[in-house]
Amino acid sequence: MSKRYTITAALPYTNGPIHIGHLAGVYVPADIYARFMRLTGNDVAFICGSDEHGVPITIKAKKEGVTPQDIVDKYHAIIKQSFEDFGITFDNYSRTSAKIHHDTASEFFTTLYDKNEFVEEITEQLYDEEANQFLADRFVVGTCPKCGFEESYGDQCENCGTSHNATDLINPKSAITGNVPTLKQTKHWFLPLNKHEEFLKEWILKGHKKDWKPNVYGQVKSWIDDGLRPRAVTRDLDWGIPVPLEGAEGKVLYVWFDAPIGYISSTKEWAARVGKDWEPYWKDKDTKLVHFIGKDNIVFHCIIFPAMLKAEGSYILPDNVPANEFLNLEGKKLSTSKNWAVWLPEYLEDFPNQQDVLRYALTANAPESKDNDFTWKDFQARNNNELVAIFGNFINRVVVLTNKYYEGIIPEPTDFSEIDQETLAAIKAYPNVISSSIERYRFREAGQELMNLARLGNKYLADEEPWKVIKVDEARTKTIMYVALQIASALATLSEPFLPFTSDKLKGILNSKSSENQTSWDEVSTKEILLPAGHKIGKAELLFSKIEDEEIQKQLDKLEASKKANEIANAVVEPQKETIAFEDFTKLDIRVGTILEAEKMPKAKKLLVLKVDTGIDVRTIVSGIAESFTAEEVVGKKVTVLVNLAPRALRGVESQGMILMTETPDGKLVFVNPDDANVSNGLHIS
């Protein structure tokens, strides 16, 4: 019996394009789930949209000298197009700047306000006197009170993931002017989460202990155990949905309050477009509501939004929130600000018609229970060793042989051997095996089971060797090819949630797109014949192509270029020191020298003991360069030496001067050298 599903994917924030972290954490698993639910005959509303309010957008707009609307219009278009090109099958992709969303969020707020579900308080908030504005969320940066990270935002620490208020920060500073803010009184409305604590304990800690992912359950339990507190639902800002109350001028709905309501407004927009009633998708107890999010959104979707829905009274609560952990890139945390990311629009340009390769690689390495790492080498290996060598190889062999032996017409089988019967029975088992994994949100496992079906096909062909058998037993060969084609047909159907472009192409090759030749998900288990004898298939086409080392190196070079560009852009140049007179400078005696000998100072991590020819003499200089250079590397090096520095004893060795060095952004020391080979020791540098 079909069921109604409302599937939501976290609203992407419109201050930049989509990257692989977003795809692995949210959108690929959500799309697999939605496609699967449609294939198995369910009524699905797969909902998303752009999250277009909040402080980061206003900061980016100020930085670029444009309006916040300009920013969200630009990135909404980029994100929406990227999703379409990548094959994410949203039933509706809306945006929170749309009128339907403003109306829905305002109405939701008013309903809760009229039910006395808010607490109105005058509180002290951080205020920037120079900018003449309150510092909400990301307008303030300081030290996280939980982990000590010194660049925590006012709403959340990106290091430890803890949510907090801006006033909780230690040593806060304005992100606008850099000033230390003052405290100023302002009125806001709060959702008293403490009022809903018992309900949340009952609903989640008891009701979902066994069916929610441990990482989700654990984070929610930690929050509840810590004691829930009222949370502001309004902010002092000029970008967002105005608070629909008299006397609330200059205040907007806090983005965390308005964004999840975006799921509801997007559903309304979809229902109006297709002529449906939106309410059953949010208010019928037979509907299953599932939120796909990243771990940084767990608190909002498992505590705050359910508390809002419960307070409103007419909405269903999520059945599950299968949040993923984070995806790293080449061993480092993904960072949009540092451009350490693989951006979806760039991937689609660099790897045309290879959407499924990225979908497969991200699913195979999905951060379902812990943070995982994406590497370009693994991406290449997944493509070459699995998609090409297993899946693509099997299909190619089957199609080529069918065309070679039978001009593309599926042969009539005769007697099925025991191995044939076992293989046909194994095919029928796969829909349930894969379904079970998907329904438990184990998409990595499900994807590997699909690949196991392709492995079954390869093994069957390798064991039965139709290219040899045809020379001695044509009837047996027909049966072998018939069985192999049934596996190919099953792959065409079962691959659709994971590899939709490949599935479509394979159905084209097998000529199984028409209604009489189509096989549904459940029919792979129940139909005796998936592709009948006498059915004509098309010519062979490669489903996947090998990715060469040069293509991967280009991507690694691009990342390295991003890293260097970011180092330059973020290089902190120390301010000029106090001005000195020319006479003071002339007191410095700086000369060219050469390092003759070098050895590590015993029991000292940073120090090398150098013998340096200064042209005046050969002297000992102790230099703190051992973490950047070995003793062997520096021997023979021409250096710049301050020779008239007063001697100083370091660990019992008298140092008679100083080598001039500078430091790169990543902390590596570099010699300040005279490069010309004709510059001899002892010459003055002036």
LINCOR-V978510 format. One record per pair of residues at least 4 apart in sequence whose ideal C-beta (glycine too) atoms are under 8 Angstrom apart, sorted by the first residue. I is the first residue (numbers start at 1). GAP is how many residues later the second one is. Records with the same first field share a line. If there is no record, write none. Layout:
# LINCOR-V978510
I->GAP + GAP
This chain:
# LINCOR-V978510
2->39 + 40 + 41
3->39 + 40 + 283 + 284 + 285
4->38 + 39 + 41 + 276 + 277 + 280 + 282 + 283 + 284
5->29 + 32 + 37 + 38 + 39 + 40 + 282 + 283 + 285
6->39 + 41 + 257 + 261 + 275 + 276 + 281 + 282 + 283 + 284
7->23 + 26 + 27 + 30 + 37 + 38 + 39 + 40 + 283 + 285
8->22 + 39 + 40 + 255 + 281 + 282 + 283 + 284
9->17 + 18 + 21 + 22 + 37 + 38 + 39 + 79 + 81 + 283 + 284
10->16 + 38 + 281 + 282 + 283 + 284 + 287
11->37 + 38 + 39 + 40 + 85 + 248 + 251 + 252
12->6 + 10 + 36 + 38 + 39 + 67
13->37 + 38 + 41 + 43 + 44
14->36 + 37 + 38 + 43 + 57 + 58 + 61 + 62 + 65 + 81
15->41 + 42 + 45 + 56 + 60
16->59 + 320
17->58 + 61 + 62 + 65 + 326 + 327 + 328
18->4 + 5 + 9 + 61 + 64 + 65 + 325 + 326 + 327
19->4 + 315 + 317 + 322 + 323 + 324 + 325
20->4 + 307 + 309 + 314 + 321 + 322 + 324 + 327 + 338 + 342 + 354
21->4 + 273 + 305 + 306 + 308 + 313 + 320
22->4 + 5 + 272 + 322
23->4 + 5 + 63 + 321 + 335 + 339
24->4 + 300 + 303 + 338 + 341 + 342 + 343 + 348 + 350
25->268 + 269 + 270 + 299 + 300 + 301 + 302 + 342
26->4 + 266 + 267 + 268 + 298
27->4 + 56 + 61 + 265
28->4 + 331 + 334 + 335 + 338 + 415
29->4 + 263 + 293 + 295 + 334 + 337 + 412 + 414
30->4 + 16 + 58 + 262
31->4 + 15 + 56 + 57 + 58 + 466
32->4 + 331 + 406 + 411 + 414 + 465 + 466
33->4 + 257 + 259 + 405 + 408 + 410 + 464
34->4 + 10 + 12 + 55
35->4 + 54 + 461 + 462 + 465
36->4 + 399 + 402 + 461 + 485
37->5 + 7
38->4 + 6 + 51
39->454 + 457 + 458 + 481 + 482
40->395 + 481 + 482
41->479 + 481
44->47
45->46 + 47 + 222 + 225 + 236
46->43 + 44 + 45 + 46
47->43 + 44 + 45 + 216 + 219 + 220 + 223
48->35 + 42 + 44 + 45 + 46 + 218
49->43 + 44 + 45 + 46 + 47 + 52 + 213 + 214 + 216 + 217
50->22 + 25 + 26 + 29 + 30 + 43 + 44 + 45 + 46 + 47
51->45 + 204 + 208 + 211
52->5 + 20 + 24 + 43 + 44 + 45
53->4 + 43 + 44 + 186 + 187 + 188 + 199 + 200 + 202 + 205 + 206
54->4 + 83 + 84 + 185 + 186 + 201
55->4 + 81 + 82 + 83 + 84 + 182 + 200
56->4 + 82
57->4 + 11 + 14 + 15 + 182
58->4 + 10 + 179 + 181
59->4 + 79 + 80 + 116
60->4 + 11
61->5 + 6 + 7 + 9 + 10
62->114
64->6 + 7
66->4 + 5
67->4
68->4 + 171
69->4 + 28
70->4
71->4
72->4 + 23 + 25
73->4
74->4
75->4
76->4 + 19
77->4
78->4 + 267
79->4
80->4 + 13
81->4 + 264
82->4 + 262 + 263 + 266
83->5 + 7 + 10
84->4
85->263 + 270
86->258 + 262 + 269 + 272 + 273
87->268 + 272 + 413 + 414
89->411
91->179
92->174 + 175 + 177 + 178 + 181
93->173
94->4 + 6 + 7 + 168 + 171 + 172 + 175 + 176
95->6
96->5 + 9 + 162 + 163 + 166 + 169
97->4 + 5
98->4 + 167 + 171
99->4
100->4 + 165 + 168 + 169
101->4 + 140 + 157 + 160 + 161 + 164 + 165
102->4 + 139
103->4 + 162
104->4 + 157 + 160 + 161 + 164
105->4 + 136 + 148 + 152 + 153 + 156 + 157 + 160
106->4 + 135 + 136 + 138 + 147
107->4
108->4 + 153 + 156 + 200 + 204
109->4 + 124 + 134 + 135 + 144 + 148
110->4 + 134
111->4 + 201
112->5 + 6 + 79 + 196 + 199 + 200
113->4 + 5 + 76 + 132
115->196 + 197 + 198
117->74 + 75 + 194
118->71 + 72 + 73 + 74 + 115
119->70 + 71 + 72 + 73 + 111
120->67 + 68 + 69 + 70
121->66 + 67 + 68 + 69 + 109
122->63 + 64 + 65
123->62 + 63 + 64 + 65
124->43 + 59 + 60 + 61 + 62
125->9 + 10 + 11 + 41 + 42 + 58 + 59 + 60 + 61 + 63 + 111
126->8 + 9 + 14 + 28 + 40 + 41 + 46 + 48 + 55 + 56 + 57 + 58
127->6 + 7 + 8 + 54 + 55 + 56 + 57
128->4 + 5 + 6 + 7 + 11 + 46 + 48 + 49 + 51 + 53
129->50 + 52 + 53
130->44 + 46 + 47 + 49
131->43 + 45 + 46
133->6 + 43 + 103
134->50 + 52 + 101 + 102 + 103
135->4 + 5 + 19 + 31 + 37 + 39 + 40 + 41 + 46
136->4 + 18 + 30 + 99 + 100 + 101
137->16 + 17 + 18 + 29 + 98 + 118
138->15 + 16 + 17 + 37
139->15 + 35 + 36 + 37
140->13 + 14 + 26 + 29 + 32 + 33 + 34 + 35 + 41
141->10 + 11 + 12 + 13 + 28 + 31 + 32 + 34
142->8 + 10 + 12 + 27 + 28 + 29 + 30 + 31
143->5 + 6 + 7 + 9 + 26 + 27 + 28
144->4 + 5 + 6 + 8 + 13 + 15 + 16 + 18 + 20 + 25 + 26
145->19 + 23 + 24 + 25
146->11 + 14 + 16 + 18
147->10 + 12 + 13 + 15
149->8 + 9 + 10 + 11
151->7 + 8
152->4 + 5 + 6 + 7 + 12 + 17
153->4 + 5
154->10 + 11 + 12 + 15 + 18
155->8 + 9 + 10 + 11 + 101
156->5 + 6 + 7 + 8 + 140
157->4 + 5 + 7
161->134 + 135
163->136
164->4 + 5
165->67
166->6
167->5 + 16
172->8 + 9
173->5 + 6 + 7 + 8
174->4 + 5 + 6 + 7
186->50
187->60
188->44 + 45 + 46 + 47 + 63
189->43 + 44 + 45 + 54
190->40 + 41 + 42 + 43
191->39 + 40 + 42 + 66 + 113 + 116 + 117 + 120
192->4 + 38
193->4 + 35 + 36 + 37 + 38 + 110 + 111 + 114
194->33 + 34 + 35 + 36
196->4 + 32 + 111 + 114 + 115
197->4 + 27 + 30 + 31
198->4
199->4 + 108 + 111
200->4 + 5 + 20 + 24 + 28 + 103 + 106 + 107
201->4 + 5 + 23
202->4 + 5
203->4 + 5 + 103 + 114
204->4 + 8 + 13 + 16 + 17 + 20 + 98
205->4 + 12 + 15 + 16 + 19
208->4 + 9 + 112
209->8
211->109
212->4 + 5 + 8 + 108 + 109 + 110
213->4 + 109 + 110 + 155 + 156 + 228
214->4 + 155
215->4 + 80 + 83 + 108 + 110 + 154 + 155
216->4 + 79 + 82 + 86 + 105 + 106 + 107
217->4
218->4
219->4 + 76 + 79 + 80 + 83
220->4 + 78 + 79 + 82 + 83
221->4
222->4
223->5 + 76 + 80
224->4 + 79
228->75
231->73
232->22
233->20 + 21 + 24
234->9 + 14 + 17 + 18 + 19 + 20 + 23
235->5 + 16 + 17 + 18 + 19 + 20
236->14 + 15
237->13 + 14 + 15
238->12 + 14
239->13
240->12 + 13 + 15 + 18
241->11 + 12 + 17
242->6 + 7 + 9 + 10 + 11
243->5 + 8 + 9 + 10
244->4
253->4 + 5
254->4
255->4
256->4 + 44 + 48
257->4 + 51
258->4
259->41
260->40 + 41 + 44 + 45 + 48
261->4 + 47
262->4
263->4
264->4 + 14 + 18
265->4
266->4
267->4 + 11 + 14 + 15
268->4 + 10
269->4
270->4 + 6 + 8
271->4 + 5 + 6 + 7 + 10
272->6
278->4
279->4 + 5
280->4 + 7
281->6
282->5 + 7 + 33 + 34
283->4 + 31 + 32 + 33
284->32
285->31
287->29
288->31
289->27 + 28 + 29 + 30
290->28 + 29 + 30 + 31 + 32
291->10 + 27 + 29 + 30
292->30 + 31
293->4 + 5 + 8 + 28 + 30
294->29 + 30 + 31 + 32
295->28 + 29 + 30 + 31
297->4 + 26
298->4 + 23 + 25
299->4 + 5
300->4 + 5
301->4 + 5 + 17 + 20 + 22
302->4 + 16 + 19
303->4
304->4
305->4
306->4 + 11 + 12
307->4
308->4
309->6 + 7 + 8
310->5 + 7
320->121
322->119
324->42 + 43 + 44
325->42 + 43 + 44 + 45 + 46 + 47
326->7 + 8 + 41 + 45
327->7 + 35 + 38 + 40 + 44 + 45 + 46 + 47
328->4 + 5 + 6 + 43 + 44 + 45 + 46
329->4 + 5 + 11 + 12 + 13 + 44 + 45 + 46 + 230
330->43 + 44 + 45 + 46 + 226 + 229
331->42 + 44
332->8
333->7
334->6 + 7
335->4 + 5 + 6
336->5
338->224 + 225 + 228 + 232
339->223 + 226 + 227
340->219 + 222 + 223 + 226
342->4 + 5 + 32 + 213
343->4
344->4
345->4
346->4
347->4 + 11
348->4 + 7
350->201 + 204 + 205
351->6 + 7 + 200
353->148
354->4 + 29
355->4 + 146
356->4 + 31 + 142 + 143 + 144 + 145 + 146 + 188
357->4 + 22 + 25 + 26 + 30 + 187 + 190
358->4 + 21
359->4 + 139 + 140 + 141
360->4 + 22 + 23 + 26 + 27 + 87 + 138 + 139
361->4 + 13 + 17 + 18 + 21 + 22
362->4 + 12
363->80 + 81 + 84 + 135
364->18 + 22 + 80 + 83 + 84
365->7 + 8 + 9 + 13 + 17 + 79
366->6 + 77 + 78
367->4 + 5
368->73 + 74 + 75 + 76
374->4 + 5
375->4
376->4 + 176 + 179 + 180
377->4 + 175
378->4
379->4 + 168 + 173
380->4 + 167 + 169 + 171 + 172
381->4 + 5
382->4 + 5
383->4 + 5 + 161 + 163 + 164
384->4 + 5 + 162 + 163
385->4 + 5
386->4 + 5 + 65
387->4 + 5 + 156 + 157
388->4 + 5 + 156 + 157 + 158
389->4
390->4 + 61 + 64 + 65 + 68
391->4 + 60 + 63 + 100 + 104 + 111 + 152 + 153
392->4 + 150 + 151 + 152
393->4 + 65
394->4 + 60 + 63 + 64 + 67 + 93 + 94 + 97
395->4 + 93 + 96 + 111 + 114 + 148
396->4 + 144 + 146 + 147
397->4 + 64
398->4 + 59 + 63 + 83 + 86 + 87 + 89 + 90
399->4 + 89 + 110 + 111 + 138 + 139 + 140 + 141
400->4 + 140
401->4 + 65 + 66 + 80
402->4 + 6 + 7 + 8 + 79 + 83 + 135
403->4 + 5 + 134 + 136 + 137
405->6 + 61 + 65 + 72 + 76
406->4 + 5 + 72 + 75
408->128 + 129 + 130 + 131
409->125 + 126 + 127 + 128
410->71 + 72 + 75 + 121 + 122 + 123 + 124 + 125 + 126 + 127
411->66 + 67 + 68 + 70 + 71 + 122
412->66 + 70 + 121 + 122
413->7 + 65 + 66 + 69 + 70 + 120
414->61 + 62 + 64 + 65
415->64
416->4 + 5 + 8 + 63 + 67
417->4 + 62
418->4
419->4 + 41 + 44 + 45
420->4 + 59 + 60 + 63
421->4
422->4
423->4 + 33 + 37 + 60 + 64
424->4 + 59 + 62
425->4
426->4 + 30
427->26 + 29 + 59 + 60 + 63 + 97 + 103
428->96 + 97 + 98
429->4 + 96
430->4 + 19 + 20 + 22 + 23 + 60 + 64 + 94
431->4 + 63 + 90 + 91 + 93 + 94
432->4 + 93
433->4 + 16
434->4 + 12 + 15 + 16 + 60
435->4 + 86
436->4
437->5 + 6 + 8 + 9 + 12
438->4 + 5 + 8 + 59
442->4
443->4
444->4
445->4
446->4 + 51 + 52
447->4 + 51
448->4
449->4
450->4 + 41 + 44 + 45 + 48 + 49
451->4
452->4
453->4 + 34 + 37 + 38 + 41
454->4 + 37
455->4
456->4 + 31
457->4 + 27 + 30 + 31 + 34
458->4
459->4
460->4 + 20 + 23 + 24 + 27
461->4 + 5 + 19 + 23
464->5 + 16
465->4
466->4 + 11 + 14 + 15 + 18
468->4
469->4 + 7 + 8 + 11
470->4 + 7
473->4
474->4
475->4
476->4
477->4
478->4
479->4
480->4
481->4
482->4 + 51
483->4
484->4
485->4 + 25 + 46 + 52
486->4 + 43 + 44 + 45
487->4
488->4 + 18 + 22 + 43
489->4 + 21 + 23 + 30 + 35 + 41 + 42
490->4 + 29 + 34 + 40
491->4 + 15
492->4 + 11 + 14 + 15 + 18 + 20 + 27
493->10 + 26 + 27 + 28 + 30 + 31
494->27 + 30
495->4 + 7 + 8 + 11
496->4 + 7 + 8
499->4
500->4
501->4
502->4 + 41 + 42
503->4
504->4
505->4 + 36 + 38
506->4 + 37
507->5 + 6 + 11
508->5 + 30
509->28 + 29 + 30 + 31 + 32
510->21 + 27 + 28
511->6 + 24 + 25 + 26 + 27
512->5 + 6 + 7 + 19
513->4 + 5
514->4
517->14 + 18
519->4 + 5 + 8 + 11
520->4
522->4
523->4 + 7
524->6
531->4 + 6
547->4 + 5
548->4
549->4
550->4
551->4
552->4
553->4
554->4
555->4
556->4
557->4
558->4
559->4
560->4
561->4
562->4
563->4
564->4
565->4
566->4
567->4 + 97 + 98 + 99
568->97
570->95
571->94
572->93
580->4 + 5
581->4
582->4
583->4
587->57
588->54 + 56
589->53 + 54 + 55 + 95
590->50 + 51 + 52 + 53 + 70 + 94 + 95 + 96
591->23 + 24 + 25 + 49 + 50 + 52 + 90 + 91 + 92 + 93 + 94
592->23 + 46 + 47 + 48 + 49 + 82 + 87 + 88 + 89 + 90 + 91 + 93
593->19 + 20 + 21 + 22 + 45 + 46 + 47 + 48 + 50 + 88 + 89
594->18 + 19 + 42 + 43 + 44 + 45 + 87
595->15 + 16 + 17 + 39 + 40 + 41 + 42 + 44
596->15 + 16 + 17 + 22 + 39
597->13 + 14 + 38
598->10 + 11 + 12 + 13 + 33 + 34 + 36 + 37
599->9 + 10 + 32
600->4 + 7 + 8 + 9 + 26 + 31
601->6 + 7 + 8 + 21 + 25 + 49 + 50 + 52
603->48
604->22 + 47
605->21 + 22
606->18 + 19 + 20 + 21
607->15 + 16 + 17 + 19 + 43 + 44
608->14 + 15 + 17 + 18 + 21 + 23 + 26
609->11 + 13 + 44
610->10 + 11 + 12 + 13 + 24 + 49
611->7 + 8 + 9
612->6 + 7 + 8 + 9 + 27 + 29 + 45 + 47
613->5 + 68
614->4 + 5 + 27 + 29 + 43 + 67 + 68
615->65 + 66 + 67 + 68
616->27 + 66
619->24 + 37 + 38
620->33 + 34 + 35 + 36
621->20 + 34 + 35 + 36 + 37 + 38
622->28 + 29 + 31 + 33
623->32 + 35 + 36 + 38
625->4 + 9 + 34 + 36 + 44
626->4 + 5
627->42
628->40 + 41 + 42
629->4 + 5 + 40
630->4
631->4
633->4
637->34 + 36
638->35 + 36 + 41
639->20 + 21 + 32 + 34
640->19 + 20 + 31 + 32 + 33 + 34 + 45
641->16 + 17 + 18 + 19
642->15 + 16 + 18
643->13 + 14
644->13
645->11 + 12 + 13
647->7 + 8 + 9
648->6 + 7
649->4 + 5 + 6
650->5
659->12
660->11 + 12
661->8 + 9 + 10 + 11
662->7 + 8 + 10
663->4 + 5 + 6 + 7
664->4 + 5 + 6
674->5 + 9 + 11
679->4
